[in-house]
Amino acid sequence: MPELPDIEVAYYFWVMALLFGATLAWITNFFTLPGNWIIVGLTGAFVSLTGNGDAASGLNWQAVGLLLLMAAAGEAVEFFAGAAGAAKKGASRRAMVLAMAGTLAGSITGAVMGLPVPVLGPLLGALLGGACGAFAGAYLGEMWKHGASDKSLHVGVGAAVGRLLGTLGKLAIGLVMVVVVAVRAFS
């Protein structure tokens, strides 16, 4: 078996470390953390440290720019889907703010509650907990502002569905980002 030059071995070691870090960053999206932006940062650091920025192909500054646009698109999908779900049902500003706070609290609580189930438990718990938190926040916000009504329930459901769809959209875009990093790193 031919021996690989040390520089090539080092490059592929750092590519694997980057892919591991990007995958972990993608997982943080389940917890409403900025995983897609972490992928951009890790890839930017990789390009900067390896000196590939001016390369014609592979992981270069063009790839980082593409990832930056994708991360922005993921945030837009998550934000607008979540807000649209509640707003479509006539949510007040208070309900939308409390839905965002509820999402964060719910995703953390769901992740902790999912810990007994290995690997997928915390991820699914965070996803479903975030949707439940969005429901609770929007429902309480509407109740606080207008009193208990069917509208409060509809706003809560709209916030939960919007949050769930928004998070799934952001996760899909983040997964594509990880694939882009992998493909560009080995091209």
C-alpha positions, 0 to 999 in steps of 0.5 A, a space after each residue: 500500500 502506498 504511503 500518503 504524504 503527511 500533508 494529505 493525511 493531516 488535511 483529511 484528519 481535519 476534514 473529518 474533524 470538520 465533518 464531525 463538528 458540522 454534524 454536532 452543530 446540525 444536531 444543535 438545531 433541534 435545541 433551537 440553537 444556531 447550529 447552521 451558523 456554527 457550521 458556517 463558522 467551522 467551515 470558515 475557520 477550516 478554510 482560513 487555517 488550511 489556506 484553501 480560500 483561493 482554491 478553484 474547487 473544494 472548500 474555499 471562500 465561495 463554499 463558505 459564502 454558499 453556506 452563509 446564504 443557506 444558513 440565512 435561508 434556514 433562519 428565515 424559514 424557521 422564523 417565518 414559518 413559526 410566526 406565520 403559524 401564529 399570525 395566521 390565527 390572529 396572534 397578538 405580539 405578546 403571544 408570539 413573544 411568549 411562543 418564542 420563549 416557550 419554544 426555548 424552554 420546551 425544547 430544553 425540557 423535551 430534550 431532558 425528558 427524552 434522555 432515557 431513550 438513547 440517541 433519538 430521545 433527546 432529539 425528538 424530545 427537543 423537537 416536540 418539546 419546542 412545539 409544545 412550548 410554542 403552543 403553551 407560550 402562544 396560548 398563555 399570551 392570548 389568554 393573558 391579553 384577551 382571556 380564555 377563548 377558542 381563539 387562544 387555543 387556535 393561536 396556540 395550535 398555529 404556533 406549535 404547527 408553525 414552529 414544528 414546520 419551521 424547525 423541520 425546514 431549518 433542519 433540512 437546510 442544515 443537513 444539506 449544508 453538512 452534505 455540501 461541506 462533505 462533497 466540497 471537502 472531497 472534491 
